[in-house]
Amino acid sequence: MGVTDFEIAPWPKNEQAGTVFGTDGYGVTAGTTHREEAWQLVKELISTKVMSNLVGVTAASGSIPARRSLALGDDIATLPPANFHFWYDSLTYAKPVSNPPNYPDLTRIYDRYVSLIMSDEMSVKDAVAHIQEEMKATFK
């Protein structure tokens, strides 16, 4: 079993709260030769039955369910962190993640420096300076 002794908190804010979110999605391509079967599969994958089986899964497909009834339901309330609702509540002010071609590079740079800040290996001021330089270089 994974780590269970943790909690979360909203990001610090200045004038207003803010965060970004990304999501998974299922689609049916316009050129499919099995349109009806593909649509039936998508409907099954987004069903309460299937999504409820992913609550508490720690693999890539386990996350806060897209269905509000499951995200705020009793099954998820027993899982850590106890204050998981901050994730769902953040949807009221979250903005979608932009996805420029260099997004994977930007994410990698951001994650590396935030980890250094959180582990107290680098000051916020120094990290921000390095992040800015490295991110600017990915736009060339």
N, CA, C and O atoms as CSV, one atom per row, in Angstrom:
chain,resi,resn,atom,element,x,y,z
A,1,MET,N,N,0.847,-1.184,0.000
A,1,MET,CA,C,0.000,0.000,0.000
A,1,MET,C,C,0.883,1.234,0.000
A,1,MET,O,O,1.992,1.210,0.534
A,2,GLY,N,N,0.402,2.297,-0.588
A,2,GLY,CA,C,1.156,3.538,-0.713
A,2,GLY,C,C,1.135,4.374,0.557
A,2,GLY,O,O,0.647,3.943,1.602
A,3,VAL,N,N,1.661,5.544,0.445
A,3,VAL,CA,C,1.691,6.491,1.555
A,3,VAL,C,C,0.268,6.907,1.888
A,3,VAL,O,O,-0.512,7.231,0.992
A,4,THR,N,N,-0.074,6.899,3.165
A,4,THR,CA,C,-1.429,7.275,3.573
A,4,THR,C,C,-1.433,8.391,4.613
A,4,THR,O,O,-2.497,8.884,4.987
A,5,ASP,N,N,-0.262,8.790,5.078
A,5,ASP,CA,C,-0.179,9.811,6.122
A,5,ASP,C,C,0.162,11.163,5.490
A,5,ASP,O,O,1.302,11.619,5.570
A,6,PHE,N,N,-0.815,11.791,4.872
A,6,PHE,CA,C,-0.604,13.079,4.241
A,6,PHE,C,C,-1.918,13.833,4.130
A,6,PHE,O,O,-2.997,13.246,4.211
A,7,GLU,N,N,-1.813,15.127,3.945
A,7,GLU,CA,C,-2.963,15.979,3.704
A,7,GLU,C,C,-2.591,16.933,2.577
A,7,GLU,O,O,-1.438,16.967,2.149
A,8,ILE,N,N,-3.534,17.690,2.106
A,8,ILE,CA,C,-3.266,18.684,1.070
A,8,ILE,C,C,-3.785,20.029,1.534
A,8,ILE,O,O,-4.542,20.126,2.500
A,9,ALA,N,N,-3.366,21.054,0.833
A,9,ALA,CA,C,-3.827,22.410,1.130
A,9,ALA,C,C,-3.913,23.172,-0.180
A,9,ALA,O,O,-3.191,22.858,-1.127
A,10,PRO,N,N,-4.780,24.164,-0.247
A,10,PRO,CA,C,-4.835,24.984,-1.462
A,10,PRO,C,C,-3.528,25.749,-1.623
A,10,PRO,O,O,-2.831,26.022,-0.646
A,11,TRP,N,N,-3.206,26.089,-2.863
A,11,TRP,CA,C,-2.034,26.924,-3.129
A,11,TRP,C,C,-2.209,28.258,-2.404
A,11,TRP,O,O,-3.331,28.747,-2.269
A,12,PRO,N,N,-1.117,28.844,-1.941
A,12,PRO,CA,C,-1.231,30.195,-1.378
A,12,PRO,C,C,-1.783,31.141,-2.442
A,12,PRO,O,O,-1.592,30.916,-3.637
A,13,LYS,N,N,-2.459,32.184,-2.011
A,13,LYS,CA,C,-3.033,33.094,-2.997
A,13,LYS,C,C,-2.732,34.533,-2.626
A,13,LYS,O,O,-2.420,34.845,-1.477
A,14,ASN,N,N,-2.829,35.387,-3.601
A,14,ASN,CA,C,-2.669,36.814,-3.397
A,14,ASN,C,C,-4.069,37.405,-3.335
A,14,ASN,O,O,-4.704,37.383,-2.281
A,15,GLU,N,N,-4.553,37.928,-4.443
A,15,GLU,CA,C,-5.890,38.531,-4.469
A,15,GLU,C,C,-6.981,37.486,-4.658
A,15,GLU,O,O,-8.074,37.617,-4.105
A,16,GLN,N,N,-6.690,36.456,-5.431
A,16,GLN,CA,C,-7.692,35.424,-5.675
A,16,GLN,C,C,-6.997,34.083,-5.852
A,16,GLN,O,O,-5.822,34.021,-6.216
A,17,ALA,N,N,-7.729,33.020,-5.593
A,17,ALA,CA,C,-7.182,31.676,-5.741
A,17,ALA,C,C,-7.034,31.347,-7.222
A,17,ALA,O,O,-7.770,31.866,-8.062
A,18,GLY,N,N,-6.091,30.492,-7.526
A,18,GLY,CA,C,-5.898,30.067,-8.895
A,18,GLY,C,C,-5.133,28.765,-8.956
A,18,GLY,O,O,-4.276,28.495,-8.114
A,19,THR,N,N,-5.439,27.976,-9.934
A,19,THR,CA,C,-4.708,26.755,-10.220
A,19,THR,C,C,-5.052,26.349,-11.639
A,19,THR,O,O,-5.897,26.974,-12.280
A,20,VAL,N,N,-4.414,25.325,-12.124
A,20,VAL,CA,C,-4.744,24.789,-13.436
A,20,VAL,C,C,-5.161,23.343,-13.270
A,20,VAL,O,O,-4.831,22.704,-12.271
A,21,PHE,N,N,-5.879,22.834,-14.236
A,21,PHE,CA,C,-6.265,21.430,-14.203
A,21,PHE,C,C,-6.141,20.849,-15.594
A,21,PHE,O,O,-6.235,21.557,-16.596
A,22,GLY,N,N,-5.933,19.582,-15.633
A,22,GLY,CA,C,-5.941,18.835,-16.881
A,22,GLY,C,C,-6.911,17.677,-16.690
A,22,GLY,O,O,-7.312,17.371,-15.567
A,23,THR,N,N,-7.272,17.060,-17.756
A,23,THR,CA,C,-8.234,15.978,-17.651
A,23,THR,C,C,-7.942,14.926,-18.708
A,23,THR,O,O,-7.280,15.187,-19.712
A,24,ASP,N,N,-8.440,13.768,-18.459
A,24,ASP,CA,C,-8.395,12.703,-19.453
A,24,ASP,C,C,-9.707,12.752,-20.218
A,24,ASP,O,O,-10.695,13.315,-19.747
A,25,GLY,N,N,-9.704,12.179,-21.356
A,25,GLY,CA,C,-10.940,12.152,-22.113
A,25,GLY,C,C,-10.933,10.997,-23.098
A,25,GLY,O,O,-9.878,10.510,-23.503
A,26,TYR,N,N,-12.091,10.582,-23.461
A,26,TYR,CA,C,-12.254,9.532,-24.461
A,26,TYR,C,C,-12.923,10.166,-25.669
A,26,TYR,O,O,-13.784,11.034,-25.523
A,27,GLY,N,N,-12.542,9.749,-26.822
A,27,GLY,CA,C,-13.140,10.309,-28.025
A,27,GLY,C,C,-13.373,9.250,-29.078
A,27,GLY,O,O,-12.860,8.133,-29.003
A,28,VAL,N,N,-14.147,9.630,-30.043
A,28,VAL,CA,C,-14.406,8.779,-31.199
A,28,VAL,C,C,-13.979,9.577,-32.420
A,28,VAL,O,O,-14.522,10.649,-32.683
A,29,THR,N,N,-13.026,9.068,-33.153
A,29,THR,CA,C,-12.532,9.798,-34.320
A,29,THR,C,C,-13.571,9.794,-35.441
A,29,THR,O,O,-14.366,8.866,-35.585
A,30,ALA,N,N,-13.528,10.850,-36.210
A,30,ALA,CA,C,-14.503,10.994,-37.299
A,30,ALA,C,C,-14.350,9.879,-38.335
A,30,ALA,O,O,-15.326,9.500,-38.983
A,31,GLY,N,N,-13.149,9.358,-38.493
A,31,GLY,CA,C,-12.912,8.352,-39.521
A,31,GLY,C,C,-13.100,6.916,-39.078
A,31,GLY,O,O,-12.799,6.000,-39.842
A,32,THR,N,N,-13.588,6.689,-37.869
A,32,THR,CA,C,-13.735,5.308,-37.401
A,32,THR,C,C,-14.743,4.545,-38.248
A,32,THR,O,O,-15.736,5.108,-38.709
A,33,THR,N,N,-14.482,3.277,-38.444
A,33,THR,CA,C,-15.438,2.438,-39.176
A,33,THR,C,C,-16.390,1.740,-38.207
A,33,THR,O,O,-17.305,1.034,-38.629
A,34,HIS,N,N,-16.168,1.941,-36.900
A,34,HIS,CA,C,-17.016,1.312,-35.883
A,34,HIS,C,C,-17.563,2.375,-34.940
A,34,HIS,O,O,-17.390,2.295,-33.724
A,35,ARG,N,N,-18.222,3.366,-35.519
A,35,ARG,CA,C,-18.706,4.512,-34.761
A,35,ARG,C,C,-19.622,4.114,-33.606
A,35,ARG,O,O,-19.416,4.575,-32.483
A,36,GLU,N,N,-20.608,3.287,-33.842
A,36,GLU,CA,C,-21.556,2.913,-32.783
A,36,GLU,C,C,-20.871,2.119,-31.673
A,36,GLU,O,O,-21.136,2.356,-30.494
A,37,GLU,N,N,-20.002,1.191,-32.030
A,37,GLU,CA,C,-19.292,0.408,-31.023
A,37,GLU,C,C,-18.375,1.318,-30.192
A,37,GLU,O,O,-18.286,1.169,-28.973
A,38,ALA,N,N,-17.703,2.252,-30.854
A,38,ALA,CA,C,-16.821,3.183,-30.148
A,38,ALA,C,C,-17.620,4.049,-29.185
A,38,ALA,O,O,-17.188,4.286,-28.057
A,39,TRP,N,N,-18.785,4.524,-29.623
A,39,TRP,CA,C,-19.622,5.350,-28.752
A,39,TRP,C,C,-20.110,4.541,-27.550
A,39,TRP,O,O,-20.150,5.062,-26.436
A,40,GLN,N,N,-20.478,3.291,-27.756
A,40,GLN,CA,C,-20.914,2.433,-26.648
A,40,GLN,C,C,-19.765,2.226,-25.648
A,40,GLN,O,O,-19.997,2.205,-24.439
A,41,LEU,N,N,-18.545,2.076,-26.139
A,41,LEU,CA,C,-17.388,1.920,-25.263
A,41,LEU,C,C,-17.159,3.188,-24.442
A,41,LEU,O,O,-16.922,3.107,-23.237
A,42,VAL,N,N,-17.228,4.356,-25.078
A,42,VAL,CA,C,-17.051,5.618,-24.351
A,42,VAL,C,C,-18.111,5.736,-23.259
A,42,VAL,O,O,-17.788,6.093,-22.126
A,43,LYS,N,N,-19.347,5.449,-23.575
A,43,LYS,CA,C,-20.413,5.537,-22.572
A,43,LYS,C,C,-20.154,4.587,-21.404
A,43,LYS,O,O,-20.426,4.932,-20.254
A,44,GLU,N,N,-19.638,3.415,-21.687
A,44,GLU,CA,C,-19.323,2.467,-20.613
A,44,GLU,C,C,-18.173,2.979,-19.751
A,44,GLU,O,O,-18.231,2.886,-18.525
A,45,LEU,N,N,-17.133,3.517,-20.379
A,45,LEU,CA,C,-15.968,4.002,-19.636
A,45,LEU,C,C,-16.299,5.182,-18.726
A,45,LEU,O,O,-15.651,5.359,-17.694
A,46,ILE,N,N,-17.291,5.991,-19.088
A,46,ILE,CA,C,-17.650,7.136,-18.245
A,46,ILE,C,C,-18.841,6.848,-17.335
A,46,ILE,O,O,-19.374,7.747,-16.684
A,47,SER,N,N,-19.245,5.596,-17.300
A,47,SER,CA,C,-20.387,5.226,-16.459
A,47,SER,C,C,-20.003,5.259,-14.979
A,47,SER,O,O,-18.830,5.142,-14.623
A,48,THR,N,N,-20.999,5.419,-14.144
A,48,THR,CA,C,-20.786,5.389,-12.691
A,48,THR,C,C,-20.181,4.055,-12.281
A,48,THR,O,O,-19.318,4.006,-11.405
A,49,LYS,N,N,-20.629,2.975,-12.908
A,49,LYS,CA,C,-20.126,1.643,-12.570
A,49,LYS,C,C,-18.611,1.558,-12.764
A,49,LYS,O,O,-17.895,1.115,-11.866
A,50,VAL,N,N,-18.129,1.973,-13.912
A,50,VAL,CA,C,-16.686,1.892,-14.197
A,50,VAL,C,C,-15.918,2.904,-13.353
A,50,VAL,O,O,-14.909,2.552,-12.743
A,51,MET,N,N,-16.375,4.153,-13.307
A,51,MET,CA,C,-15.648,5.175,-12.539
A,51,MET,C,C,-15.573,4.825,-11.058
A,51,MET,O,O,-14.567,5.117,-10.411
A,52,SER,N,N,-16.611,4.207,-10.510
A,52,SER,CA,C,-16.577,3.856,-9.092
A,52,SER,C,C,-15.517,2.796,-8.811
A,52,SER,O,O,-14.990,2.735,-7.700
A,53,ASN,N,N,-15.201,1.975,-9.783
A,53,ASN,CA,C,-14.143,0.974,-9.613
A,53,ASN,C,C,-12.753,1.598,-9.608
A,53,ASN,O,O,-11.798,0.950,-9.179
A,54,LEU,N,N,-12.614,2.832,-10.070
A,54,LEU,CA,C,-11.315,3.504,-10.092
A,54,LEU,C,C,-11.060,4.345,-8.850
A,54,LEU,O,O,-9.943,4.821,-8.648
A,55,VAL,N,N,-12.078,4.535,-8.012
A,55,VAL,CA,C,-11.893,5.314,-6.789
A,55,VAL,C,C,-10.893,4.585,-5.898
A,55,VAL,O,O,-11.094,3.423,-5.544
A,56,GLY,N,N,-9.822,5.276,-5.542
A,56,GLY,CA,C,-8.807,4.695,-4.678
A,56,GLY,C,C,-7.699,3.960,-5.402
A,56,GLY,O,O,-6.735,3.530,-4.768
A,57,VAL,N,N,-7.808,3.802,-6.719
A,57,VAL,CA,C,-6.752,3.151,-7.489
A,57,VAL,C,C,-5.572,4.105,-7.574
A,57,VAL,O,O,-5.754,5.292,-7.847
A,58,THR,N,N,-4.378,3.605,-7.347
A,58,THR,CA,C,-3.205,4.482,-7.365
A,58,THR,C,C,-2.499,4.490,-8.709
A,58,THR,O,O,-1.515,5.210,-8.878
A,59,ALA,N,N,-2.971,3.719,-9.657
A,59,ALA,CA,C,-2.369,3.706,-10.990
A,59,ALA,C,C,-2.770,4.973,-11.744
A,59,ALA,O,O,-3.508,5.811,-11.226
A,60,ALA,N,N,-2.282,5.095,-12.953
A,60,ALA,CA,C,-2.516,6.310,-13.738
A,60,ALA,C,C,-3.987,6.641,-13.899
A,60,ALA,O,O,-4.344,7.819,-13.909
A,61,SER,N,N,-4.864,5.636,-14.026
A,61,SER,CA,C,-6.273,5.953,-14.214
A,61,SER,C,C,-7.016,6.232,-12.923
A,61,SER,O,O,-8.199,6.570,-12.958
A,62,GLY,N,N,-6.367,6.102,-11.807
A,62,GLY,CA,C,-7.024,6.420,-10.550
A,62,GLY,C,C,-6.860,7.890,-10.225
A,62,GLY,O,O,-5.739,8.390,-10.137
A,63,SER,N,N,-7.953,8.574,-10.049
A,63,SER,CA,C,-7.889,10.002,-9.760
A,63,SER,C,C,-9.225,10.432,-9.184
A,63,SER,O,O,-10.115,9.612,-8.959
A,64,ILE,N,N,-9.350,11.713,-8.953
A,64,ILE,CA,C,-10.641,12.226,-8.514
A,64,ILE,C,C,-11.623,11.978,-9.661
A,64,ILE,O,O,-11.386,12.429,-10.781
A,65,PRO,N,N,-12.708,11.276,-9.398
A,65,PRO,CA,C,-13.642,10.967,-10.480
A,65,PRO,C,C,-14.273,12.221,-11.081
A,65,PRO,O,O,-14.490,13.214,-10.386
A,66,ALA,N,N,-14.560,12.162,-12.363
A,66,ALA,CA,C,-15.213,13.272,-13.044
A,66,ALA,C,C,-16.669,13.415,-12.598
A,66,ALA,O,O,-17.233,14.509,-12.653
A,67,ARG,N,N,-17.255,12.348,-12.173
A,67,ARG,CA,C,-18.648,12.404,-11.719
A,67,ARG,C,C,-18.704,12.958,-10.303
A,67,ARG,O,O,-18.105,12.406,-9.380
A,68,ARG,N,N,-19.428,14.048,-10.149
A,68,ARG,CA,C,-19.535,14.721,-8.847
A,68,ARG,C,C,-20.042,13.770,-7.758
A,68,ARG,O,O,-19.551,13.798,-6.630
A,69,SER,N,N,-21.018,12.937,-8.096
A,69,SER,CA,C,-21.572,12.016,-7.101
A,69,SER,C,C,-20.506,11.080,-6.548
A,69,SER,O,O,-20.554,10.713,-5.373
A,70,LEU,N,N,-19.556,10.694,-7.370
A,70,LEU,CA,C,-18.473,9.830,-6.903
A,70,LEU,C,C,-17.377,10.641,-6.220
A,70,LEU,O,O,-16.808,10.205,-5.219
A,71,ALA,N,N,-17.085,11.815,-6.759
A,71,ALA,CA,C,-16.009,12.643,-6.188
A,71,ALA,C,C,-16.348,13.107,-4.782
A,71,ALA,O,O,-15.447,13.341,-3.976
A,72,LEU,N,N,-17.611,13.242,-4.477
A,72,LEU,CA,C,-18.016,13.692,-3.146
A,72,LEU,C,C,-18.731,12.597,-2.368
A,72,LEU,O,O,-19.359,12.864,-1.344
A,73,GLY,N,N,-18.635,11.360,-2.861
A,73,GLY,CA,C,-19.351,10.251,-2.244
A,73,GLY,C,C,-18.637,9.626,-1.062
A,73,GLY,O,O,-17.516,10.004,-0.722
A,74,ASP,N,N,-19.290,8.684,-0.454
A,74,ASP,CA,C,-18.779,8.022,0.743
A,74,ASP,C,C,-17.536,7.181,0.472
A,74,ASP,O,O,-16.655,7.102,1.328
A,75,ASP,N,N,-17.444,6.548,-0.700
A,75,ASP,CA,C,-16.296,5.680,-0.977
A,75,ASP,C,C,-14.984,6.452,-0.967
A,75,ASP,O,O,-13.988,5.973,-0.425
A,76,ILE,N,N,-14.975,7.616,-1.550
A,76,ILE,CA,C,-13.739,8.402,-1.619
A,76,ILE,C,C,-13.450,9.090,-0.279
A,76,ILE,O,O,-12.295,9.387,0.028
A,77,ALA,N,N,-14.485,9.341,0.510
A,77,ALA,CA,C,-14.301,10.036,1.791
A,77,ALA,C,C,-13.471,9.224,2.782
A,77,ALA,O,O,-12.936,9.783,3.739
A,78,THR,N,N,-13.359,7.923,2.566
A,78,THR,CA,C,-12.583,7.082,3.478
A,78,THR,C,C,-11.119,6.986,3.081
A,78,THR,O,O,-10.322,6.381,3.799
A,79,LEU,N,N,-10.757,7.567,1.958
A,79,LEU,CA,C,-9.384,7.474,1.462
A,79,LEU,C,C,-8.583,8.708,1.861
A,79,LEU,O,O,-9.141,9.792,2.028
A,80,PRO,N,N,-7.267,8.535,2.013
A,80,PRO,CA,C,-6.457,9.737,2.261
A,80,PRO,C,C,-6.297,10.517,0.974
A,80,PRO,O,O,-6.357,9.928,-0.105
A,81,PRO,N,N,-6.100,11.802,1.049
A,81,PRO,CA,C,-6.108,12.601,2.257
A,81,PRO,C,C,-7.541,12.900,2.697
A,81,PRO,O,O,-8.461,12.912,1.879
A,82,ALA,N,N,-7.716,13.137,3.982
A,82,ALA,CA,C,-9.051,13.395,4.517
A,82,ALA,C,C,-9.650,14.670,3.930
A,82,ALA,O,O,-10.871,14.786,3.822
A,83,ASN,N,N,-8.813,15.617,3.553
A,83,ASN,CA,C,-9.323,16.874,2.999
A,83,ASN,C,C,-9.183,16.910,1.472
A,83,ASN,O,O,-8.887,17.953,0.888
A,84,PHE,N,N,-9.402,15.749,0.839
A,84,PHE,CA,C,-9.312,15.634,-0.613
A,84,PHE,C,C,-10.227,16.618,-1.331
A,84,PHE,O,O,-9.985,16.947,-2.493
A,85,HIS,N,N,-11.263,17.088,-0.668
A,85,HIS,CA,C,-12.242,17.960,-1.314
A,85,HIS,C,C,-11.602,19.230,-1.866
A,85,HIS,O,O,-12.182,19.874,-2.741
A,86,PHE,N,N,-10.411,19.607,-1.372
A,86,PHE,CA,C,-9.742,20.785,-1.933
A,86,PHE,C,C,-9.512,20.617,-3.431
A,86,PHE,O,O,-9.602,21.584,-4.188
A,87,TRP,N,N,-9.213,19.383,-3.863
A,87,TRP,CA,C,-9.020,19.154,-5.297
A,87,TRP,C,C,-10.294,19.465,-6.058
A,87,TRP,O,O,-10.279,20.217,-7.032
A,88,TYR,N,N,-11.388,18.887,-5.612
A,88,TYR,CA,C,-12.644,19.083,-6.318
A,88,TYR,C,C,-13.113,20.529,-6.213
A,88,TYR,O,O,-13.605,21.099,-7.187
A,89,ASP,N,N,-12.958,21.124,-5.026
A,89,ASP,CA,C,-13.371,22.514,-4.837
A,89,ASP,C,C,-12.609,23.466,-5.750
A,89,ASP,O,O,-13.142,24.504,-6.144
A,90,SER,N,N,-11.371,23.125,-6.088
A,90,SER,CA,C,-10.561,24.023,-6.909
A,90,SER,C,C,-11.114,24.178,-8.320
A,90,SER,O,O,-10.717,25.096,-9.039
A,91,LEU,N,N,-12.014,23.304,-8.724
A,91,LEU,CA,C,-12.606,23.437,-10.061
A,91,LEU,C,C,-13.392,24.733,-10.213
A,91,LEU,O,O,-13.616,25.189,-11.334
A,92,THR,N,N,-13.813,25.330,-9.105
A,92,THR,CA,C,-14.580,26.572,-9.199
A,92,THR,C,C,-13.720,27.735,-9.671
A,92,THR,O,O,-14.250,28.725,-10.175
A,93,TYR,N,N,-12.399,27.635,-9.517
A,93,TYR,CA,C,-11.522,28.726,-9.956
A,93,TYR,C,C,-10.380,28.251,-10.855
A,93,TYR,O,O,-9.557,29.064,-11.274
A,94,ALA,N,N,-10.315,26.980,-11.153
A,94,ALA,CA,C,-9.226,26.439,-11.978
A,94,ALA,C,C,-9.394,26.835,-13.442
A,94,ALA,O,O,-10.508,27.004,-13.938
A,95,LYS,N,N,-8.282,26.974,-14.101
A,95,LYS,CA,C,-8.250,27.250,-15.537
A,95,LYS,C,C,-7.634,26.029,-16.229
A,95,LYS,O,O,-6.757,25.378,-15.662
A,96,PRO,N,N,-8.079,25.717,-17.434
A,96,PRO,CA,C,-7.489,24.571,-18.131
A,96,PRO,C,C,-6.006,24.800,-18.414
A,96,PRO,O,O,-5.567,25.923,-18.663
A,97,VAL,N,N,-5.258,23.721,-18.371
A,97,VAL,CA,C,-3.835,23.773,-18.693
A,97,VAL,C,C,-3.704,24.099,-20.178
A,97,VAL,O,O,-4.321,23.445,-21.019
A,98,SER,N,N,-2.902,25.108,-20.495
A,98,SER,CA,C,-2.644,25.361,-21.911
A,98,SER,C,C,-1.680,24.284,-22.384
A,98,SER,O,O,-0.927,23.722,-21.589
A,99,ASN,N,N,-1.704,24.007,-23.640
A,99,ASN,CA,C,-0.906,22.901,-24.141
A,99,ASN,C,C,-0.082,23.311,-25.356
A,99,ASN,O,O,-0.321,22.827,-26.462
A,100,PRO,N,N,0.898,24.210,-25.150
A,100,PRO,CA,C,1.767,24.563,-26.277
A,100,PRO,C,C,2.657,23.376,-26.626
A,100,PRO,O,O,2.783,22.449,-25.825
A,101,PRO,N,N,3.277,23.385,-27.802
A,101,PRO,CA,C,4.122,22.255,-28.208
A,101,PRO,C,C,5.242,21.942,-27.205
A,101,PRO,O,O,5.667,20.792,-27.099
A,102,ASN,N,N,5.718,22.941,-26.478
A,102,ASN,CA,C,6.797,22.716,-25.520
A,102,ASN,C,C,6.280,22.414,-24.115
A,102,ASN,O,O,7.048,22.462,-23.154
A,103,TYR,N,N,5.003,22.106,-23.985
A,103,TYR,CA,C,4.417,21.866,-22.669
A,103,TYR,C,C,5.154,20.791,-21.861
A,103,TYR,O,O,5.395,20.999,-20.672
A,104,PRO,N,N,5.516,19.660,-22.454
A,104,PRO,CA,C,6.253,18.658,-21.651
A,104,PRO,C,C,7.552,19.223,-21.056
A,104,PRO,O,O,7.903,18.902,-19.921
A,105,ASP,N,N,8.254,20.052,-21.811
A,105,ASP,CA,C,9.479,20.669,-21.293
A,105,ASP,C,C,9.162,21.628,-20.152
A,105,ASP,O,O,9.846,21.633,-19.129
A,106,LEU,N,N,8.122,22.439,-20.331
A,106,LEU,CA,C,7.735,23.393,-19.288
A,106,LEU,C,C,7.353,22.674,-17.998
A,106,LEU,O,O,7.737,23.099,-16.909
A,107,THR,N,N,6.609,21.599,-18.121
A,107,THR,CA,C,6.189,20.826,-16.952
A,107,THR,C,C,7.388,20.223,-16.241
A,107,THR,O,O,7.481,20.272,-15.014
A,108,ARG,N,N,8.297,19.659,-17.006
A,108,ARG,CA,C,9.497,19.044,-16.419
A,108,ARG,C,C,10.300,20.081,-15.643
A,108,ARG,O,O,10.736,19.815,-14.523
A,109,ILE,N,N,10.498,21.251,-16.224
A,109,ILE,CA,C,11.257,22.327,-15.564
A,109,ILE,C,C,10.540,22.776,-14.298
A,109,ILE,O,O,11.154,22.886,-13.237
A,110,TYR,N,N,9.261,23.030,-14.410
A,110,TYR,CA,C,8.466,23.476,-13.260
A,110,TYR,C,C,8.535,22.452,-12.125
A,110,TYR,O,O,8.824,22.799,-10.980
A,111,ASP,N,N,8.270,21.200,-12.456
A,111,ASP,CA,C,8.252,20.157,-11.424
A,111,ASP,C,C,9.604,20.041,-10.721
A,111,ASP,O,O,9.660,19.863,-9.504
A,112,ARG,N,N,10.682,20.140,-11.479
A,112,ARG,CA,C,12.014,20.024,-10.888
A,112,ARG,C,C,12.261,21.135,-9.880
A,112,ARG,O,O,12.739,20.871,-8.777
A,113,TYR,N,N,11.945,22.363,-10.239
A,113,TYR,CA,C,12.215,23.484,-9.339
A,113,TYR,C,C,11.252,23.543,-8.155
A,113,TYR,O,O,11.652,23.922,-7.054
A,114,VAL,N,N,9.996,23.174,-8.368
A,114,VAL,CA,C,9.075,23.129,-7.235
A,114,VAL,C,C,9.548,22.074,-6.234
A,114,VAL,O,O,9.459,22.287,-5.025
A,115,SER,N,N,10.043,20.956,-6.718
A,115,SER,CA,C,10.585,19.933,-5.816
A,115,SER,C,C,11.771,20.467,-5.029
A,115,SER,O,O,11.905,20.182,-3.839
A,116,LEU,N,N,12.631,21.238,-5.683
A,116,LEU,CA,C,13.778,21.824,-4.978
A,116,LEU,C,C,13.319,22.824,-3.913
A,116,LEU,O,O,13.891,22.889,-2.824
A,117,ILE,N,N,12.294,23.593,-4.234
A,117,ILE,CA,C,11.756,24.547,-3.258
A,117,ILE,C,C,11.139,23.793,-2.083
A,117,ILE,O,O,11.428,24.096,-0.925
A,118,MET,N,N,10.299,22.823,-2.380
A,118,MET,CA,C,9.587,22.097,-1.329
A,118,MET,C,C,10.528,21.304,-0.427
A,118,MET,O,O,10.233,21.104,0.752
A,119,SER,N,N,11.653,20.854,-0.967
A,119,SER,CA,C,12.614,20.105,-0.155
A,119,SER,C,C,13.632,21.026,0.513
A,119,SER,O,O,14.579,20.568,1.153
A,120,ASP,N,N,13.420,22.330,0.354
A,120,ASP,CA,C,14.277,23.352,0.963
A,120,ASP,C,C,15.714,23.278,0.454
A,120,ASP,O,O,16.657,23.600,1.177
A,121,GLU,N,N,15.870,22.844,-0.812
A,121,GLU,CA,C,17.190,22.783,-1.422
A,121,GLU,C,C,17.500,24.042,-2.227
A,121,GLU,O,O,18.639,24.258,-2.642
A,122,MET,N,N,16.467,24.881,-2.448
A,122,MET,CA,C,16.662,26.102,-3.211
A,122,MET,C,C,15.638,27.120,-2.744
A,122,MET,O,O,14.498,26.771,-2.435
A,123,SER,N,N,16.044,28.367,-2.695
A,123,SER,CA,C,15.102,29.412,-2.306
A,123,SER,C,C,14.113,29.662,-3.442
A,123,SER,O,O,14.401,29.365,-4.602
A,124,VAL,N,N,12.965,30.201,-3.106
A,124,VAL,CA,C,11.964,30.524,-4.117
A,124,VAL,C,C,12.547,31.528,-5.111
A,124,VAL,O,O,12.361,31.383,-6.320
A,125,LYS,N,N,13.241,32.529,-4.614
A,125,LYS,CA,C,13.816,33.561,-5.475
A,125,LYS,C,C,14.783,32.953,-6.496
A,125,LYS,O,O,14.709,33.261,-7.686
A,126,ASP,N,N,15.684,32.094,-6.029
A,126,ASP,CA,C,16.640,31.464,-6.949
A,126,ASP,C,C,15.940,30.533,-7.932
A,126,ASP,O,O,16.272,30.508,-9.117
A,127,ALA,N,N,14.970,29.769,-7.434
A,127,ALA,CA,C,14.261,28.834,-8.302
A,127,ALA,C,C,13.505,29.567,-9.400
A,127,ALA,O,O,13.522,29.149,-10.558
A,128,VAL,N,N,12.844,30.653,-9.038
A,128,VAL,CA,C,12.079,31.406,-10.039
A,128,VAL,C,C,13.003,31.961,-11.117
A,128,VAL,O,O,12.658,31.946,-12.298
A,129,ALA,N,N,14.158,32.443,-10.723
A,129,ALA,CA,C,15.115,32.957,-11.715
A,129,ALA,C,C,15.553,31.857,-12.681
A,129,ALA,O,O,15.631,32.080,-13.889
A,130,HIS,N,N,15.836,30.681,-12.148
A,130,HIS,CA,C,16.254,29.563,-13.005
A,130,HIS,C,C,15.102,29.064,-13.878
A,130,HIS,O,O,15.289,28.769,-15.058
A,131,ILE,N,N,13.912,28.974,-13.287
A,131,ILE,CA,C,12.747,28.527,-14.050
A,131,ILE,C,C,12.526,29.443,-15.243
A,131,ILE,O,O,12.314,28.974,-16.361
A,132,GLN,N,N,12.574,30.746,-15.008
A,132,GLN,CA,C,12.320,31.699,-16.085
A,132,GLN,C,C,13.319,31.515,-17.226
A,132,GLN,O,O,12.929,31.470,-18.393
A,133,GLU,N,N,14.582,31.411,-16.898
A,133,GLU,CA,C,15.604,31.260,-17.943
A,133,GLU,C,C,15.418,29.959,-18.714
A,133,GLU,O,O,15.473,29.953,-19.943
A,134,GLU,N,N,15.202,28.874,-18.011
A,134,GLU,CA,C,15.047,27.576,-18.688
A,134,GLU,C,C,13.778,27.524,-19.521
A,134,GLU,O,O,13.778,26.974,-20.622
A,135,MET,N,N,12.696,28.094,-19.004
A,135,MET,CA,C,11.447,28.070,-19.763
A,135,MET,C,C,11.546,28.941,-21.008
A,135,MET,O,O,11.059,28.558,-22.072
A,136,LYS,N,N,12.171,30.106,-20.889
A,136,LYS,CA,C,12.333,30.976,-22.057
A,136,LYS,C,C,13.107,30.248,-23.155
A,136,LYS,O,O,12.807,30.405,-24.338
A,137,ALA,N,N,14.094,29.460,-22.764
A,137,ALA,CA,C,14.908,28.743,-23.750
A,137,ALA,C,C,14.094,27.712,-24.533
A,137,ALA,O,O,14.466,27.378,-25.658
A,138,THR,N,N,13.000,27.203,-23.977
A,138,THR,CA,C,12.196,26.194,-24.688
A,138,THR,C,C,11.336,26.810,-25.779
A,138,THR,O,O,10.796,26.081,-26.611
A,139,PHE,N,N,11.192,28.140,-25.800
A,139,PHE,CA,C,10.376,28.797,-26.811
A,139,PHE,C,C,11.151,29.158,-28.068
A,139,PHE,O,O,10.575,29.691,-29.016
A,140,LYS,N,N,12.433,28.879,-28.088
A,140,LYS,CA,C,13.269,29.247,-29.259
A,140,LYS,C,C,13.162,28.230,-30.350
A,140,LYS,O,O,13.791,28.379,-31.397
